[in-house]
Amino acid sequence: MKFLELQIKGFGKFHDRSLTFTDGINVVYGKNEAGKSTIHTFIRCMLFGLRPQRGKAARKDLYSQYEPWENSGTYEGALRLEHAGHIYRIERTFRKDKKDLHIIDETLGQEIEATDAFMNELSGGLSETAYTNTISIGQLKSATDGGMVSELKNYIANMNTSGNMALNITKASAFLKAQKKEMESRLVPEAARTYTSLLGEIKAIEKDIAAPEYENRLPAYRKLKLDTRAELEKKQAEKEDMIQKAARGRQILEENQFKDLPSIENYKQQTEDIFRDYQNVKVASEKRSLNAMAVGSFILAAILAVGAIGAGIMSGRIAAAYQVILSSVITAAVIAGGLAVLCCIIGTVLLRQTQRLRKELQLSSQALLETFHRHIGDSDLSKQALETFQARMGEFKRLMKATEQAEAAVARLSDEIALLNARQNDFSDAIEKQQKQQWELEKKLELLSGYKNQLESLKHTLAENADISQELAAIDLAQETLDSLSMSIRDSFGLYLNKTASDLVTGITGGAYSSISIDENLNVFMNTRTKLVPIEQVSSGTMDQIYLALRLAAAKLIQGDKEDMPLIFDDSFVLYDSDRLKSALKWLADSYSGQLIIFTCHQREAQMLTANQLPYNLIRI
């Protein structure tokens, strides 16, 4: 496997930075504080991930240490590598709120499921701990030669007894127990129960808020209320118009003393009757025969009266001589007198009738004149004036009907307005109810959001519980492994390690030392052609060489026959003199088939590779 390219979008001090690697040797040169260790850590995190610690440990953990200095939202990057003939691109996001891992097979043009098995295959079977203690090679940690000797002796002892390079076998059991206790203290046993309870609460709230009454119908009700208000205003304006129309009509009718259609009809009929009587009286009064008869009656009465008087006179003269004639004359005088009285009475009656007709004519004409003047502004008593009057009464009838219709419309509109007011009040009540329900819904949603936030937090806690449980299981397994396998591993692994490390030491030291011997007391000796040299007597540079040989031997053991992983050196040759560095570089170039990445703050590695005509790729940061 080999690395092709690093794409750092945000990690520590780097932002939008890319580095390209080639086959063979890659020298990454940068001065102190240039960011070499940041790039080294980025490679490790791309392979194994980066999880923040909790509590006080979070202040100084790797996650906090390498958070982007600028724009923490881009805490992510990509690593392109070649493995088994395919080019893969690993994309990781390290943010706490978004941890994504994607693997794209660029050769096939498809995304690969990022399973633990596949990631284990890409990392050559190395765990993060094994990776850190084998192919990821840093400078020896101890500051003094004595400390370096002690660390190296302990390192070799652990390799021979447990096969784990990171463990101090003498302290492993105590360390595991302390780790187990610390892990158990971080467990939150009630998390699962609380999680289940919250799930029940969330489901109950979600079921509750899915009920029809929580459907947001406020916009619909508000629109209905606005439409009703508009219709109400329209009806009120229409009603006001009808009221004014009815009032004007009623005022006109009342001014003309009309209260309903029958009153108009009666008035019209009375006027027509008066007009008819007027015409009859006028015709009767205009006839001269009545007057002539009255005058004739009075004249006849006078003649008869004169005749009666004459008959009386004559009766006195002939009373003695003509008794029979006297009787006849007296009778004639009486009859003449009676007829004269009768004619006088008839004349009087006819005269009074004439006077009555004149009076009636005067009264009817005066009434008609007033009526016509009031309604048609005309003093003419002709038939045309009557027809105009009748047309005017027709107008009053139509006005009465229009007024009554307007009053009926007012009553109808009042009822409709009452209904609209009631409907508007209903909509107001519905809106108020909806607002209350929406307020309740918001409260339920807030509660639901809170529960979901708690649930997400609990998911993190449960995930940590699961991780802790796995760690506890791993600790238990490690403890069992230490107890049951340390003795059986010691001999076989020790022999393999001695042989492999010896072969590597021979190459790394340029043949100065051919092998390593470790006695039963775990004393380490360097085999020379003449004697065994205790490791305490070798130089710091030689100790670094032994350290490198042991790491490479351990890496070969863990990886087995798998494809070689790239070797990463982070200022690993600080204690090497020129001869040792030349030997080590030449041996690495000749004997290691995999990729080499050398981080250095010195230029001598590049200069020595150039001097020895060894090809390499120089990357400056």
C-alpha positions as CSV (number, residue, x, y, z in Angstrom):
1,M,0.0,0.0,0.0
2,K,1.2,3.5,-0.7
3,F,0.0,7.0,-0.1
4,L,-0.7,9.2,-3.1
5,E,-2.1,12.5,-1.8
6,L,-3.2,14.3,1.3
7,Q,-6.0,16.8,1.0
8,I,-6.2,18.8,4.2
9,K,-9.3,21.1,4.3
10,G,-8.9,21.9,7.9
11,F,-6.6,20.3,10.5
12,G,-4.5,22.3,13.0
13,K,-2.7,25.1,11.3
14,F,-3.3,23.8,7.8
15,H,-6.3,24.9,5.7
16,D,-6.9,23.9,2.0
17,R,-3.4,22.3,1.7
18,S,-2.5,19.3,-0.5
19,L,0.7,17.1,-0.4
20,T,1.5,14.6,-3.1
21,F,3.6,11.5,-2.5
22,T,5.4,9.2,-4.9
23,D,6.8,5.7,-4.9
24,G,10.0,5.1,-3.0
25,I,11.4,7.8,-0.7
26,N,9.5,11.0,0.1
27,V,11.3,13.6,2.1
28,V,9.0,16.2,3.8
29,Y,11.2,19.1,4.9
30,G,10.1,21.9,7.2
31,K,11.6,23.9,9.9
32,N,10.6,23.5,13.5
33,E,6.9,24.4,14.1
34,A,6.3,24.1,10.3
35,G,3.6,21.5,10.9
36,K,5.4,18.1,10.2
37,S,3.9,16.5,13.3
38,T,0.5,17.9,12.3
39,I,0.7,16.2,8.9
40,H,2.0,13.0,10.6
41,T,-1.0,13.0,12.9
42,F,-3.4,13.8,10.1
43,I,-2.3,10.6,8.3
44,R,-2.9,8.6,11.4
45,C,-6.3,10.2,11.9
46,M,-7.4,9.6,8.3
47,L,-6.6,5.9,8.8
48,F,-8.0,5.4,12.3
49,G,-10.3,8.3,13.0
50,L,-10.2,10.9,15.8
51,R,-12.6,10.8,18.7
52,P,-12.7,13.6,21.3
53,Q,-12.3,12.8,24.9
54,R,-14.8,13.8,27.6
55,G,-14.5,15.9,30.7
56,K,-11.1,17.3,31.7
57,A,-9.3,15.0,29.3
58,A,-11.0,16.9,26.4
59,R,-8.9,20.0,27.1
60,K,-5.6,18.4,26.0
61,D,-6.7,15.6,23.8
62,L,-5.7,15.2,20.1
63,Y,-9.1,16.4,19.0
64,S,-8.7,19.8,20.8
65,Q,-5.0,20.0,19.9
66,Y,-5.6,19.7,16.2
67,E,-8.9,21.6,15.8
68,P,-8.5,24.0,12.8
69,W,-7.1,27.4,13.8
70,E,-9.4,29.0,11.3
71,N,-12.9,28.0,10.4
72,S,-13.5,25.0,12.7
73,G,-16.4,24.0,10.5
74,T,-13.9,22.5,8.0
75,Y,-12.3,20.0,10.4
76,E,-11.9,17.4,7.6
77,G,-9.8,16.1,4.8
78,A,-9.0,13.2,2.4
79,L,-6.3,10.7,1.9
80,R,-5.8,9.1,-1.5
81,L,-3.9,5.8,-1.5
82,E,-3.2,2.8,-3.7
83,H,-3.9,-0.7,-2.4
84,A,-4.1,-4.1,-4.2
85,G,-4.1,-2.4,-7.6
86,H,-7.0,0.0,-6.7
87,I,-6.9,3.7,-5.9
88,Y,-9.0,4.6,-2.9
89,R,-10.0,8.0,-1.5
90,I,-10.7,8.1,2.3
91,E,-12.8,11.2,3.2
92,R,-13.3,12.0,6.9
93,T,-15.1,14.7,8.8
94,F,-13.9,15.1,12.4
95,R,-16.4,17.6,13.8
96,K,-18.3,16.6,16.9
97,D,-21.6,17.3,15.3
98,K,-20.8,15.5,12.1
99,K,-18.5,12.5,11.9
100,D,-18.5,11.1,8.4
101,L,-16.4,8.5,6.7
102,H,-16.6,7.8,3.0
103,I,-14.3,5.5,1.0
104,I,-14.4,5.9,-2.8
105,D,-12.8,3.3,-5.1
106,E,-11.6,5.7,-7.8
107,T,-10.6,2.7,-10.0
108,L,-14.1,1.4,-10.1
109,G,-15.8,4.7,-9.7
110,Q,-18.0,3.7,-6.8
111,E,-18.2,4.2,-3.0
112,I,-17.1,1.3,-0.8
113,E,-18.8,0.6,2.6
114,A,-16.4,1.7,5.3
115,T,-16.6,-1.5,7.4
116,D,-14.1,-2.3,10.1
117,A,-12.9,-5.3,8.1
118,F,-12.2,-3.2,5.0
119,M,-10.4,-0.5,7.1
120,N,-8.4,-3.2,8.8
121,E,-7.4,-4.5,5.3
122,L,-6.3,-1.0,4.2
123,S,-4.2,-0.5,7.3
124,G,-2.4,-3.8,6.8
125,G,-4.0,-5.5,9.8
126,L,-2.4,-2.9,12.2
127,S,-4.5,-1.5,15.0
128,E,-3.9,2.2,15.9
129,T,-1.7,1.2,18.8
130,A,0.3,-1.2,16.6
131,Y,0.6,1.4,13.9
132,T,1.8,4.0,16.3
133,N,4.5,1.6,17.7
134,T,5.7,0.1,14.4
135,I,5.6,1.7,11.0
136,S,4.9,5.2,12.5
137,I,8.4,5.8,13.8
138,G,9.4,8.8,15.9
139,Q,12.5,9.8,17.8
140,L,13.3,7.7,20.9
141,K,11.4,9.3,23.8
142,S,14.0,9.2,26.6
143,A,16.1,12.2,26.9
144,T,19.2,10.5,28.4
145,D,21.3,7.5,27.4
146,G,20.4,5.8,30.7
147,G,16.8,6.4,30.2
148,M,17.0,5.2,26.6
149,V,18.6,2.0,27.8
150,S,16.0,1.4,30.4
151,E,13.1,2.1,27.9
152,L,14.7,-0.1,25.2
153,K,15.3,-3.0,27.7
154,N,11.7,-2.8,28.9
155,Y,10.5,-2.6,25.2
156,I,12.4,-5.8,24.3
157,A,11.2,-7.5,27.4
158,N,7.6,-6.7,26.6
159,M,8.1,-7.9,23.0
160,N,9.5,-11.2,24.2
161,T,6.8,-11.9,26.8
162,S,3.5,-10.4,25.4
163,G,4.0,-9.5,21.8
164,N,2.5,-6.0,22.5
165,M,5.0,-3.3,21.9
166,A,3.1,-0.6,23.9
167,L,2.8,-2.6,27.1
168,N,5.2,-2.8,30.0
169,I,4.6,-6.4,31.0
170,T,5.5,-5.8,34.6
171,K,2.8,-3.1,34.9
172,A,0.3,-4.4,32.3
173,S,-2.0,-6.2,34.7
174,A,-2.2,-3.2,37.1
175,F,-2.7,-0.9,34.2
176,L,-5.5,-3.0,32.8
177,K,-7.2,-3.1,36.2
178,A,-6.9,0.6,36.5
179,Q,-8.2,1.1,33.0
180,K,-11.1,-1.2,33.7
181,K,-12.0,0.7,36.9
182,E,-11.7,4.0,35.1
183,M,-13.8,2.7,32.2
184,E,-16.5,1.3,34.5
185,S,-16.7,4.7,36.3
186,R,-17.5,6.3,32.9
187,L,-20.4,3.9,32.2
188,V,-23.9,5.4,32.6
189,P,-26.0,2.4,33.4
190,E,-29.3,4.2,33.5
191,A,-28.7,5.6,30.0
192,A,-30.4,2.6,28.3
193,R,-33.4,2.8,30.6
194,T,-33.7,6.6,30.1
195,Y,-33.3,6.1,26.3
196,T,-36.2,3.6,26.2
197,S,-38.4,5.9,28.4
198,L,-37.6,8.9,26.1
199,L,-38.4,6.9,23.0
200,G,-41.8,6.1,24.6
201,E,-42.4,9.8,25.4
202,I,-41.3,10.9,21.9
203,K,-43.6,8.3,20.2
204,A,-46.5,9.5,22.4
205,I,-45.9,13.1,21.6
206,E,-45.5,12.4,17.9
207,K,-48.8,10.5,17.9
208,D,-50.5,13.3,19.8
209,I,-49.3,16.1,17.5
210,A,-50.4,14.0,14.5
211,A,-54.0,14.3,15.7
212,P,-56.3,16.3,13.3
213,E,-57.0,19.0,15.8
214,Y,-53.3,20.0,15.6
215,E,-53.5,20.6,11.9
216,N,-52.6,24.2,11.3
217,R,-55.8,25.7,9.9
218,L,-55.1,29.2,11.0
219,P,-54.5,30.6,7.5
220,A,-57.7,29.0,6.3
221,Y,-59.7,30.4,9.2
222,R,-58.1,33.8,8.9
223,K,-59.0,33.9,5.2
224,L,-62.5,32.9,5.9
225,K,-62.8,35.6,8.6
226,L,-61.4,38.2,6.2
227,D,-63.8,37.0,3.4
228,T,-66.7,37.1,5.9
229,R,-65.7,40.6,7.1
230,A,-65.5,41.8,3.4
231,E,-69.0,40.3,2.8
232,L,-70.3,41.8,6.0
233,E,-69.0,45.2,5.0
234,K,-70.6,44.8,1.6
235,K,-73.9,43.8,3.2
236,Q,-73.7,46.7,5.7
237,A,-73.1,49.1,2.9
238,E,-76.0,47.6,0.9
239,K,-78.2,47.8,4.0
240,E,-77.3,51.4,4.6
241,D,-78.2,52.2,1.0
242,M,-81.5,50.3,1.4
243,I,-82.2,52.2,4.7
244,Q,-81.6,55.5,3.0
245,K,-83.7,54.5,0.0
246,A,-86.5,53.3,2.2
247,A,-86.3,56.4,4.4
248,R,-86.5,58.7,1.4
249,G,-89.4,56.8,0.0
250,R,-91.2,56.7,3.3
251,Q,-90.6,60.4,3.9
252,I,-92.2,61.2,0.5
253,L,-95.1,58.9,1.1
254,E,-95.7,60.3,4.6
255,E,-95.5,63.8,3.3
256,N,-98.3,62.8,1.0
257,Q,-100.0,61.0,3.9
258,F,-99.6,57.5,2.4
259,K,-98.8,54.7,4.7
260,D,-99.4,51.7,2.4
261,L,-100.8,50.7,-1.0
262,P,-104.4,50.6,0.1
263,S,-104.2,54.2,1.4
264,I,-102.9,55.2,-2.1
265,E,-105.6,53.2,-3.8
266,N,-108.3,54.6,-1.5
267,Y,-107.0,58.2,-2.1
268,K,-107.0,57.6,-5.8
269,Q,-110.5,56.1,-5.7
270,Q,-111.8,58.9,-3.6
271,T,-110.3,61.5,-6.0
272,E,-111.8,59.7,-9.0
273,D,-115.2,59.6,-7.2
274,I,-115.0,63.3,-6.4
275,F,-114.0,64.0,-10.0
276,R,-116.9,61.9,-11.3
277,D,-119.3,63.6,-8.9
278,Y,-117.8,66.9,-9.9
279,Q,-118.5,66.2,-13.5
280,N,-122.1,65.0,-12.8
281,V,-122.8,68.0,-10.6
282,K,-121.2,70.3,-13.2
283,V,-123.4,68.8,-15.9
284,A,-126.5,69.0,-13.7
285,S,-125.8,72.5,-12.6
286,E,-125.1,73.6,-16.1
287,K,-128.6,72.4,-17.2
288,R,-131.1,75.5,-17.6
289,S,-134.2,73.4,-17.4
290,L,-133.9,73.0,-13.6
291,N,-133.6,76.8,-13.2
292,A,-136.4,77.3,-15.7
293,M,-138.6,74.8,-13.9
294,A,-137.9,76.6,-10.6
295,V,-138.8,80.0,-12.2
296,G,-141.8,78.5,-13.9
297,S,-143.0,77.0,-10.7
298,F,-142.8,80.3,-8.9
299,I,-144.6,82.0,-11.9
300,L,-147.2,79.4,-12.0
301,A,-147.6,79.7,-8.2
302,A,-148.1,83.4,-8.6
303,I,-150.6,83.0,-11.3
304,L,-152.5,80.4,-9.3
305,A,-152.3,82.6,-6.3
306,V,-153.7,85.5,-8.3
307,G,-156.4,83.3,-9.6
308,A,-157.3,82.1,-6.2
309,I,-157.5,85.6,-4.9
310,G,-159.7,86.6,-7.9
311,A,-161.9,83.7,-7.3
312,G,-162.3,84.8,-3.7
313,I,-163.3,88.2,-4.8
314,M,-165.7,86.9,-7.3
315,S,-167.2,84.6,-4.7
316,G,-168.1,87.6,-2.6
317,R,-169.9,89.3,-5.4
318,I,-171.9,86.4,-6.4
319,A,-172.5,84.9,-3.1
320,A,-176.1,85.8,-2.9
321,A,-177.3,85.4,-6.4
322,Y,-175.3,82.5,-7.6
323,Q,-175.0,80.0,-4.7
324,V,-174.2,77.1,-7.0
325,I,-171.6,79.1,-9.0
326,L,-170.2,80.3,-5.7
327,S,-169.5,76.9,-4.6
328,S,-167.7,76.1,-7.8
329,V,-165.7,79.3,-7.6
330,I,-164.7,78.7,-4.1
331,T,-163.7,75.2,-5.0
332,A,-161.7,76.6,-7.9
333,A,-160.1,79.2,-5.7
334,V,-159.1,76.5,-3.2
335,I,-157.7,74.3,-5.8
336,A,-155.8,77.3,-7.4
337,G,-154.5,78.3,-4.0
338,G,-153.4,74.7,-3.3
339,L,-151.7,74.5,-6.7
340,A,-150.0,77.8,-6.1
341,V,-148.7,76.6,-2.8
342,L,-147.6,73.3,-4.5
343,C,-145.9,75.2,-7.3
344,C,-144.3,77.5,-4.7
345,I,-143.0,74.4,-2.8
346,I,-141.7,72.8,-6.1
347,G,-140.1,76.0,-7.1
348,T,-138.4,76.3,-3.6
349,V,-137.3,72.7,-3.8
350,L,-135.9,73.2,-7.3
351,L,-134.2,76.4,-6.2
352,R,-132.6,74.7,-3.2
353,Q,-131.5,71.8,-5.3
354,T,-129.9,74.3,-7.7
355,Q,-128.1,75.9,-4.8
356,R,-127.0,72.5,-3.4
357,L,-125.6,71.5,-6.8
358,R,-123.7,74.8,-6.9
359,K,-122.4,74.3,-3.5
360,E,-121.4,70.7,-4.2
361,L,-119.8,71.8,-7.4
362,Q,-117.8,74.4,-5.5
363,L,-116.7,72.0,-2.8
364,S,-115.8,69.2,-5.2
365,S,-114.0,71.6,-7.5
366,Q,-112.1,73.1,-4.6
367,A,-111.1,69.6,-3.3
368,L,-110.0,68.5,-6.8
369,L,-108.1,71.8,-7.3
370,E,-106.2,71.2,-4.0
371,T,-105.6,67.6,-4.8
372,F,-104.3,68.3,-8.3
373,H,-102.3,71.3,-7.2
374,R,-100.6,69.2,-4.5
375,H,-99.8,66.2,-6.6
376,I,-99.4,67.5,-10.1
377,G,-99.0,71.2,-9.7
378,D,-102.0,71.9,-12.0
379,S,-105.2,73.8,-11.3
380,D,-107.0,72.4,-14.4
381,L,-110.0,70.2,-13.7
382,S,-109.9,68.5,-17.0
383,K,-109.9,64.8,-17.7
384,Q,-106.2,65.1,-18.7
385,A,-105.5,66.5,-15.3
386,L,-107.2,63.4,-13.8
387,E,-105.1,61.1,-16.0
388,T,-102.0,63.0,-14.9
389,F,-103.1,62.5,-11.3
390,Q,-103.7,58.8,-11.9
391,A,-100.2,58.5,-13.4
392,R,-98.9,60.3,-10.3
393,M,-100.7,57.8,-8.0
394,G,-99.1,55.0,-10.1
395,E,-95.8,56.5,-9.3
396,F,-96.7,56.6,-5.6
397,K,-97.7,52.9,-5.8
398,R,-94.4,52.1,-7.4
399,L,-92.6,54.2,-4.8
400,M,-94.5,52.4,-2.1
401,K,-93.6,49.0,-3.6
402,A,-90.0,50.1,-3.9
403,T,-90.0,51.4,-0.4
404,E,-91.6,48.2,1.0
405,Q,-89.1,46.2,-1.0
406,A,-86.2,48.3,0.4
407,E,-87.6,47.8,3.9
408,A,-87.9,44.1,3.3
409,A,-84.3,44.1,1.9
410,V,-83.2,45.9,5.1
411,A,-84.9,43.3,7.2
412,R,-83.3,40.5,5.0
413,L,-79.9,42.2,5.1
414,S,-80.2,42.6,8.9
415,D,-80.8,38.9,9.2
416,E,-77.9,38.2,6.8
417,I,-75.6,40.6,8.7
418,A,-76.6,38.9,12.0
419,L,-75.6,35.6,10.4
420,L,-72.4,37.0,9.1
421,N,-71.6,38.5,12.5
422,A,-72.3,35.2,14.1
423,R,-70.1,33.5,11.5
424,Q,-67.3,36.0,12.1
425,N,-67.6,35.4,15.8
426,D,-67.4,31.7,15.1
427,F,-64.3,32.2,13.0
428,S,-62.8,34.4,15.8
429,D,-63.5,31.6,18.3
430,A,-62.0,29.1,15.9
431,I,-58.9,31.2,15.4
432,E,-58.5,31.7,19.1
433,K,-58.9,28.0,19.6
434,Q,-56.5,27.3,16.8
435,Q,-54.0,29.7,18.3
436,K,-54.3,28.0,21.6
437,Q,-53.8,24.6,19.9
438,Q,-50.9,25.9,17.9
439,W,-49.4,27.3,21.2
440,E,-49.9,23.9,22.7
441,L,-48.4,22.3,19.6
442,E,-45.4,24.6,19.9
443,K,-45.0,23.6,23.5
444,K,-45.2,19.9,22.6
445,L,-42.7,20.5,19.7
446,E,-40.4,22.2,22.1
447,L,-40.8,19.3,24.5
448,L,-40.3,16.9,21.6
449,S,-37.2,18.8,20.5
450,G,-35.9,18.7,24.1
451,Y,-36.5,15.0,24.3
452,K,-34.9,14.4,20.9
453,N,-31.9,16.5,22.0
454,Q,-31.7,14.4,25.1
455,L,-32.1,11.3,23.0
456,E,-29.2,12.4,20.8
457,S,-27.1,13.0,23.8
458,L,-28.1,9.6,25.2
459,K,-27.2,8.1,21.8
460,H,-23.8,9.5,22.3
461,T,-23.8,8.2,25.8
462,L,-25.0,4.8,24.7
463,A,-22.3,4.8,21.9
464,E,-19.8,5.6,24.6
465,N,-21.2,2.9,26.8
466,A,-20.9,0.5,23.9
467,D,-17.4,1.7,23.2
468,I,-16.6,1.4,26.9
469,S,-18.2,-2.1,27.0
470,Q,-16.0,-3.1,24.0
471,E,-13.0,-1.6,25.8
472,L,-13.9,-3.5,28.9
473,A,-14.3,-6.7,26.9
474,A,-11.0,-5.9,25.3
475,I,-9.4,-5.3,28.7
476,D,-10.8,-8.6,30.0
477,L,-9.5,-10.3,26.9
478,A,-6.2,-8.6,27.2
479,Q,-6.0,-9.7,30.8
480,E,-6.9,-13.2,29.9
481,T,-4.4,-13.1,27.1
482,L,-1.7,-11.9,29.4
483,D,-2.5,-14.6,31.9
484,S,-2.9,-17.5,29.5
485,L,-0.6,-16.8,26.6
486,S,2.4,-14.9,27.9
487,M,4.3,-18.1,28.6
488,S,3.6,-19.8,25.3
489,I,4.3,-16.7,23.3
490,R,7.5,-15.9,25.0
491,D,9.6,-18.6,23.5
492,S,8.2,-18.6,19.9
493,F,7.8,-14.9,19.6
494,G,11.2,-14.3,21.3
495,L,13.0,-16.5,18.8
496,Y,11.2,-14.9,15.9
497,L,11.9,-11.4,17.2
498,N,15.5,-12.2,17.9
499,K,16.1,-13.6,14.4
500,T,14.1,-10.9,12.5
501,A,15.5,-8.0,14.6
502,S,19.0,-9.4,14.2
503,D,18.7,-9.5,10.4
504,L,17.4,-6.0,10.4
505,V,20.1,-4.7,12.8
506,T,22.8,-6.2,10.5
507,G,21.4,-4.2,7.6
508,I,20.7,-1.0,9.5
509,T,24.1,-0.9,11.1
510,G,25.9,-1.8,7.9
511,G,27.2,-5.0,9.4
512,A,28.6,-3.4,12.5
513,Y,26.3,-5.6,14.6
514,S,25.1,-8.9,13.2
515,S,22.5,-9.9,15.8
516,I,20.8,-9.3,19.1
517,S,20.8,-11.8,21.9
518,I,18.4,-11.7,24.8
519,D,19.2,-13.9,27.8
520,E,16.7,-15.5,30.2
521,N,17.1,-12.4,32.5
522,L,16.1,-10.2,29.5
523,N,19.5,-8.7,29.3
524,V,20.1,-7.4,25.8
525,F,23.4,-7.9,24.0
526,M,24.7,-6.8,20.7
527,N,26.6,-9.6,18.9
528,T,29.9,-8.6,17.4
529,R,32.5,-10.8,15.7
530,T,34.5,-10.9,18.9
531,K,32.1,-10.5,21.8
532,L,28.7,-9.7,23.2
533,V,28.3,-6.1,23.9
534,P,25.7,-5.2,26.6
535,I,23.2,-2.7,25.3
536,E,24.0,-0.3,28.0
537,Q,27.4,0.2,26.4
538,V,26.3,1.1,22.9
539,S,25.8,4.7,21.8
540,S,22.5,6.6,21.6
541,G,22.7,6.3,17.8
542,T,23.0,2.6,18.0
543,M,20.1,2.4,20.4
544,D,18.0,4.3,17.9
545,Q,19.1,1.7,15.3
546,I,18.1,-1.2,17.6
547,Y,14.8,0.6,18.3
548,L,14.1,0.9,14.6
549,A,15.0,-2.7,14.0
550,L,12.7,-3.9,16.7
551,R,9.8,-1.8,15.4
552,L,10.3,-3.1,11.9
553,A,10.5,-6.6,13.1
554,A,7.2,-6.2,15.0
555,A,5.6,-4.7,12.0
556,K,6.6,-7.6,9.8
557,L,5.2,-10.0,12.4
558,I,1.9,-8.2,12.6
559,Q,1.5,-7.7,8.8
560,G,2.7,-11.1,7.9
561,D,2.6,-11.6,4.1
562,K,0.3,-8.6,3.5
563,E,1.4,-5.7,1.3
564,D,4.0,-3.5,3.0
565,M,2.6,-0.4,4.7
566,P,4.5,2.9,4.1
567,L,7.2,3.6,6.8
568,I,6.8,7.0,8.3
569,F,9.8,8.6,10.1
570,D,9.1,11.8,12.1
571,D,12.6,13.2,12.9
572,S,13.7,9.7,13.6
573,F,17.3,10.2,12.6
574,V,18.2,13.0,14.9
575,L,20.7,11.0,16.9
576,Y,22.2,9.4,13.8
577,D,25.7,10.5,12.7
578,S,26.4,10.8,9.0
579,D,27.7,7.2,8.6
580,R,24.7,5.7,10.4
581,L,22.3,7.9,8.4
582,K,24.0,6.9,5.2
583,S,23.8,3.2,6.1
584,A,20.2,3.4,7.3
585,L,19.0,5.3,4.2
586,K,20.9,3.0,1.8
587,W,19.6,0.0,3.6
588,L,16.0,1.3,3.6
589,A,16.2,2.2,-0.1
590,D,17.6,-1.2,-1.0
591,S,15.7,-3.6,1.3
592,Y,12.3,-2.0,1.9
593,S,10.0,-2.4,-1.0
594,G,7.3,-0.2,0.4
595,Q,6.9,3.6,0.4
596,L,9.1,5.7,2.8
597,I,8.0,9.1,4.1
598,I,10.7,11.0,6.1
599,F,9.6,14.1,8.0
600,T,12.7,16.1,8.9
601,C,13.7,19.6,10.0
602,H,17.3,19.1,8.5
603,Q,18.4,19.0,5.0
604,R,21.1,16.4,5.4
605,E,18.7,13.5,4.5
606,A,17.9,15.0,1.1
607,Q,21.6,15.9,0.6
608,M,22.7,12.4,1.5
609,L,20.2,10.8,-0.8
610,T,21.3,13.1,-3.6
611,A,25.0,12.4,-2.9
612,N,24.3,8.6,-3.1
613,Q,22.2,9.0,-6.2
614,L,19.1,7.6,-4.5
615,P,15.9,8.9,-6.1
616,Y,13.5,10.7,-3.8
617,N,10.6,13.2,-3.8
618,L,11.2,16.4,-1.9
619,I,8.1,18.1,-0.3
620,R,8.6,21.5,1.4
621,I,6.2,22.8,3.9
